[in-house]
């Protein structure tokens, strides 16, 4: 088993992103000992946008959302 390098401390998130873009994580992390984790309360970042839709499409979306008993904006944001 090879010796792993220490992960440096990053001053900013941008500095961390730059580091991982230019370095191989297998030199720092033993992925064979990794396991899957779940973050059920983690909320993704959101960004407000303006979206123009044909009126008939918006009406269709609202109809589908009403049948599913969810707000139409939530229906639009759903992944699947």
N, C-alpha and C positions, 0 to 999 in steps of 0.2 A: 504494500500500500504506500502510495507516495505521500509525502508531507504536503499538507495544504498550506497555502499562503493565508495570512491574516487579511480580513476585509478591512480596508481603511475606513476611517471616520469621515463622513461627508459633511461639509458645512451647509450645503443646500441640496434640495432635491435634484436640481439641474446638474450639479456636480456628480451626484450618484448616477443619474441617467447616462451622463457622458462616460463615466467609468465603465458601466456595464455594457455600453455599446462597443467599447474598445478592448474589453478583456473577456477571456473565456471563464465562465463561472465554474467549470470543473477544476480549475486551479485553486478555487477558494471554498468550494462546497462539495461534500461527498454525497452525491445524489443517490447512491445505493442505499443510504441510510435514511432517505427522505420518506415522508408519508403525506398522504393527501389530508388537507385540513379544510374546514368549512368556516366561513365568516357570515353567518346568517343575518347579522344586524348591520353589515357594512353596506352603506348606500353609495351607489355610483355617483360620480360628479355629474352635474347637469348643466346645461347651457340653454338659456332662453333664445328661441329663434322665432322668426316670423315665417309662416308657411302659407302660401296661396294655393288653394285647392279649388277645383271646379265645384260649384254649389251642389251639383248632383252627387258628387263624391262625398262631400262633407255630410250631406243628408243621409247617404247610405251608411256612413260610419256611425252617425248618431243613432240610426235605426238598429244597427247591429249591437252597439253599446247598450242601448235600452233593453234589447232582448237578453243581454248578458248581465243586466243590472249593474253596469259600471259606468263611470263618467267617460265621455267620448275621448277626452284627452288621455286618460289612462289607457284606454284601448289602443290608441295610436302609439303609445310608448311601449307597449308590450312586445317582448321579444318573439313570442310565438303564441 
